């Protein structure tokens, strides 16, 4: 079984996934425009260029997305964050800075009681992110924590 994240974008899914690949590495597996798919012939020209399905992979995890359309308007991402877990504070700082460019920092990247670096931002594509660089001994799951 696998659990993945599927995001909605306001017409910039392609740019977002290409930006994530540039910042994080990984691989884009699909960026399928609506116009290339059956049943989409009646869409306006501008909507036919939007992404019906995008798939970006990073270390075995999938981030998928679609562009909103007139029929299904963009509502933003609410009540959730895409979370990056890292081990190197320098990587965390570089990635946080890159994702925050043109976006909004909610909580600056800083040391916390559980992490060497932790911060929250919403990128310029409207996607909320948490960047978490755990301390070596602080990287425990619920079972290990319960045994303490």
Secondary structure, DSSP 8 states (H G I E B T S, - for coil): ----EEEEESS-HHHHHHHHHHHH--EEEEEEEGGGSTT-TTS-HHHHTSEEEEEEEETTEEEEEEE--SSS------S--EEEEES-HHHHHHHHHHHHTTSEEEEEEE--SSEEEEEEEE-TTS-EEEEEEE-GGG---HHHHHH-
